[in-house]
Amino acid sequence: MRIDILTLFPEAVQPMMDASILGRAAKKGLIQINCVQIRDFTENKQQQVDDYPYGGGWGCVMMAQPLKSCLDWVTAQAGPRRRRVIYMSPQGARFDQEHAKRLVAGYDHLVLVCGHYEGVDERFIEKCCDEELSIGDFVLTGGEIPAMAIADSVCRMVSGVLSDPACYMGESHWDGLLEYPQYTRPETWEGLTVPEVLREGKHREIEAWRREQQLRRTMERRPDMFAAFQPQTSEDELTVLRLTGREPLTYDCRLAEPADMDRLLAIAAEASAYLRSQGVDQWQDGFPNADTFRRDMAEGGCWLFTHDGEPAGVVSLYLTPDPDYAAIDGAWLTGGAPYATIHRTAVKDAYRGRGLAMEMMQLCEDLALGRGFGSVRIDTHEDNKAMQGLLRKRGYALCGTVYLHHGPERSLKRLAYEKVF
């Protein structure tokens, strides 16, 4: 993995990138992190990198030319690679562990562009950057701290940087949960004693205790993460149900009919409101609507799930190629082979977290497999962490990004997943 950080302050960034674990990994040749001075690529003797903004306003804006020249030099030095150019921006998507996984899996060259002053000329972003990322909903004086954070989180997952993948796979946020509490010697300190289960040395009991602690801590400290978490095992499901005081439910399903339209729209409305409450800009444009579900029914793949006769959820399965999947920023696992597509997985609030989404996915996969398809594909919004967690649990692989060109929604970018049978 090679990372080039384009910055006005390489002397502040490079020492941090050369220290500790990352520094040792660089010496071994596992990673390469370069901090490149943008001023070196100006076209005047004053090394001017900024100027006043058109239209007036406070401060100055970084000019496009030095940034573009710096980027051109870096890409020429690095040569042909799987490259991603990322601008550090408070307007970008919020960076998280899933972004880090995507970057380390999909690319071997990251160029992190650090803005300063009042930002950079928008034309550079439009012409040269693949995406914008933010480390949180706050503003810093420059992009150096976000760039260092992203470089660190990506590089620690490069093979060989840490002694074992377990070093990062068991940590907070890896699978949507916080980490369990850790203890070391002495056994008792300030009147507090290490939990007995950790002192008995029974590995199965220790693993079960740690998993429950992860779930409990996440529920108490990050209810937003807990709401989005999808249980990874049957033990997870039972623990979640116990912690939340809920009981497992059983569901019935059948193909939806035109007479079910009010039920389908009610399910979609609750799902839309839930996504909005989670800050997900998906299904916020009067979609899915009645026309959407009529089209799903015409395809013969709109399934209504009920509990004790009450509508609980809906999912649609298409057996024809999705035109939005023809172009992907990445690569499908099965290339151009035939596939089935899952659409519109929606659950009513009363049944959220009670295993319904798992049952709907299982039905679609069984139907696709029974029709002779070798894989099933699906897309979801980059902020829809609940669906992303469900897909990971069911063995779907993140293949890249697609854009919806055949629907009414404002937010068109989607993460694309595929599962091979």
N, C-alpha and C positions, 0 to 999 in steps of 0.2 A: 504494500500500500504506500503510495506517494501522496503527500499532502503539501500543497503550496499555499501559504497564507500571504495574500497581498495586503500590505499594511504600510502606514506611514511611520510605524514605531517598531521595526523588527528587533531593535536592541532590547525592547521590553518583553517581547514575546518569545524569541528564540531560546533564552536561558530556561524558561519554564518548560518548553518542549524538549529540551535536552536533559532534563533532570529525571531522577528516579527511574521508574519502570519504563517510561517511554524512551528515556535516554539510553538505557541498557539495550532495549529492543532495536534502537537505531544503530548502535554499535555492532549488533549482530547481523545487521542488514535486513531485519524483518520489516521495518518501516523506514520511511524517509520523510522528514518534515522540514520544509524550507520556508523561511520568512523572507519575502522579497520586498525591497523598498520601492514604493510606487514613484517616489520623486526621481529616481534614476531614469525614468522614462518620459520626463517632461521635454518639451521642445523649446524652452527658453532658458537663458542663463540664470534667471532667478529661481529656477526649479519650481515654478508656480503650479500648484495642483488644484486650486480652487478659484472661484470667481463669484461675482454677485449674481443672484437669481433673477431671471426674467420675471417681470411682474412685481418686483419689490419683495420686501420681507427681511426678517432678521438673519444675520449670519451669511455665510457663503456656502456654495455647493461645489463638491468635487467634480472636476471636468472629466468628460468621457475619454478624451484622447490619451492622457497618461495611463488611465486604467486599461484601456484597450491595448495600448502598446505593451504594457506590463504583462497582460494576459497572453498576448501573442508570443512574447518571448518565453514565457513559462511553458506554453503548450509546445513550442518548438523544441525546447530543452527536454521535455518529458517524452516527446514522440507519440506515436499512435498508442492510445490506451482507452480503456473504458472510463471515460472522463465525465465528471459532473462539476459544473461551475455554480457556486452557491453564494449568494449575497446575504450577508448578515443584516437582517432588517427587523425592526419591531413590527413591521407590517406583514412579515412572513408567517407561514404555518408554524405552530408551536412545536419545537423540537422535543422528541421523547425517545424512549428506548426503541420503539418500532422504527422510527426514522434511522436511528443508529444501525439497527440490524439491516435495514434496506440498503444503506450506503455501503456497509462493509461487504454485503453479499453481491451487490450489483456493480461495483466500480472498483478500480485499482488506482484511480487518480482523482483526488478531490482538490478543487481550487476554491479556497474560502476568501471572499472579497470583504475587506473591512472598510466600511464607510467611516466618515468623520464629519465634523462641522454639522451642516444641516442636511447631510445625506449626499447622494451622488446623482449625477445627471440621469434622468429617467431613461434616456435613449440607450445608455450603456446597459442598463438592466434589461430592457426589451431586446436588445440585439445580442448580448453576450452571456446572459445568465440563464441557467436552466431552472432555477427555483430560488425562492427567498425563504430563509428560516429565522425564527426568533427563539430565544431561550426563555421567554416569559413576557408577561404583559407589563413591561416597564421599559424605560428608555435609559441607555447608557451614553457616555460621551463618545464612544466609538465601538467598532465591531470586533476589537481584539479579544475581549473577554469571552464573548460568544464563540468566536473562532477557536480559541483554546479549549473551551468546554466541549465543542463538537469534535475537535481533533482527538481529544483525550478519550471521549466515550466511544469513538469509532475504533481507534487504534488498539484499545485494550482487548477488543474482540478479534483482532487479527491473529491467525493461528501462530502460536509460539510466543506471543507477547506475555501472556500469563502462563503459568505452569500447566494449567488444566482448564478446559472449558467450564468445569464445575465452579471455578473461581468467580465467574460472572453469571452463570446460569442460575445460581441459587440466590442472587442478590435482589434487592428491591427493584421492582418495575420489570424484571425479566419476563414474567408471565402475568403481569397485571396486578401483582400483590407487593406489599411491603415485606421486608426481610424479617425473619424471626429474631428474638433477642439473643445476644451473644454474651457469654461469661468466660472468665478465666480465673486463675488462682489469685488470692486464696479462696477457699471454699466459703468462708464467712467473712464479710467485710462490712463494718459499720452496722452490725446487727442484721444484715441482709445475707441470706444463704442461697447458693446456687440451687435451682429446682432439683428435686430428688430424681426425677426421670433422667436428667443429664448425668447424674452421678452413678447410676446403676449400670450403665454400659450396655443396655439392651437396644440394639440399633433400630429394630422395627418400631419399638415404642418411642424412641427418640425422634425418628422421622415423622411419626404420626403427631407427636406433640409439636414439633416445629411447624408442620403444615397448619395445624389448628391455630397456632400463634400468628402465622402469617395472615390467615383469614380474619382472626379476631382483631389484630392490629389494624388491618386495612379497613375493616368495618368501622372501628372506633375513630381512627385518625384521618382516613381519607374515604369518607362515604361516597364521594364521586367515583373513585376507582372501584370501590366495592360494588357499586350499582352497575358498573360496566363489565365486571369480571364474569367470565363464563367458567363454571367448574370444569376442571381438567379430568377428573376421575369420578367414579361413583362415590368414593369416599368423600371427595370434595363436595359433591351434591348433598350428601347426608349431613355433612358438617355445616354447610351454608343453611340448610333447612333448619337445623337445630339452633344455630346462632340467631336466626331471624324469626324463629318460632313458627315456621311454616311447615306444612305437610305436603308430601309428594302427591301429585294428581294424575289421573288417567284421562286420556282424550280419545275422541272419535274423530274421523275425518271422512270427507266425501268430496266429490267434484262439485264446485259451486255452480249455481244456476242463476238465471236472471232475477228470480224472486229473492235471491239472497243479497241483492245490491245494497240495501240499507245496512245490512250487517257488515258487508265488506267495507263500505265507506266509514262506518263507525270505528272499525278496527284501524283503518288507515288514519283517521283523525286523531285517535289516541296515540298512535305511533308517531305521527307528525309532532304532536305536542310534547311527547317525551324527548324526541330528538332536539327540539327547540330548547327544552329545559337543560339539555346537556351541551348546548352551544354548537350543535351540529347543523350546518346549513344544508340540509337534505330534506326533501319532501316538504318544502316551505312555500311552494308556488302552485298550490292547488293540484298537486300531483302526489300519488296516483288519484285519478278521478274515475267517474263512471265509464268513460270511454276506455280508460286503461284496463279496467277489469273486464269490460266486454271483449276487448281484444285478447286478453288472457284466456277467457272462456272459449273464444273461437279457436284458439290454439289447442284447446282441450286439456289445459294444464293448470287451472286455478283451483286450488284445494282449500276448503274451509274446514278448520278444526274447531270442535266444540267440546265443552265440558258440562255434563248434565244438561245437554240441550242448549246451553248458552254459547254464543259465539266467543271464541277465545283467540284465534289467530288465522292468518291466511298466508299462503305461499304459492308462487306460480313457477311452473317448469316449462321451458321452451325446448323443443326438439329440433329447431332450425337455427342456423348460424345467426349470431347477433351482429348486425352491420357495424356497431360501435367497436366490436372486438377485432375488426380486420386490421386496424393499426394499433400497435401497442409500443409504448416506450419501455422496452424490455423484451421478453420473449416468453411465449406460451410453452408449457412443458411438452405439449404434443404437437406443436407446430400447426400445420393445416389439417390435421386429422379431425373427423367429425366429433362433435361434443354436444352435450346438453347444457342449458343455461338456467340457473336459478335466479328468479326475480322476486321482488316485493315480499320479503320475509317480514311480517308485521305481527306483533303480539299485543293484546289488550293489557292495560295496566294491571288488572287483577291477577293475571297469569304470568307476569314477568318474573323471572327467576325461579320458575317451577318446572323447568325441563321441557317447555313447549317448543322453543326454538330448536332444541336438539332433535325432537321428534319430527319436526317439519323438514329439517335438513336430511335426516335419515330416510324419510319417505322419498324425497327427490332423488337422492343417491340410489336408492333401491329401484326406483322407476327408470332412471337413466341406465343403470346397469342391465335391467331386464329388457330394455329396448336395444341392447347391443352397443351402447356407447362406451368408449374406453376412458372417458373423463367427463367431468362436469366443471363448468366455469361460473364465476360470480364476480361482481364488483361491489365496492362499498366506498363510502366517503372516507377521506383520510382522517377525519375527526371522529368517526364512528368506532370508538374503541371496543364497545360491546360486541359488535359484529366481527371485528378483527380477532378478538379473543375467541369467539365461537369457531371461526374458521381455522385458527391455529389448533384448537383442540381436536377438530375433526380431520386434521391432517392436510389441510390446504396449503399450498405454497404460494407466497407472494411473487408474482411474475413481472410486475411493473405497473405502469400507469396507462389508463385509457381515458378517452374523452367522449362524453355523451353528446352526439350531434343529432339525435333523433327524438329528443324529448324537450319539455318546456322549462326545465329547471334552470335557475341562474348559475348554480354551481355545477360545472360540467366535469371537473377532474375527479377520477375515481381510481382507487387501488384495485388492481386486477389479480384474482386468485384462481388457481386451478387445482383439482384433485384428480389423480390418476388411479383407476381401479386396479 
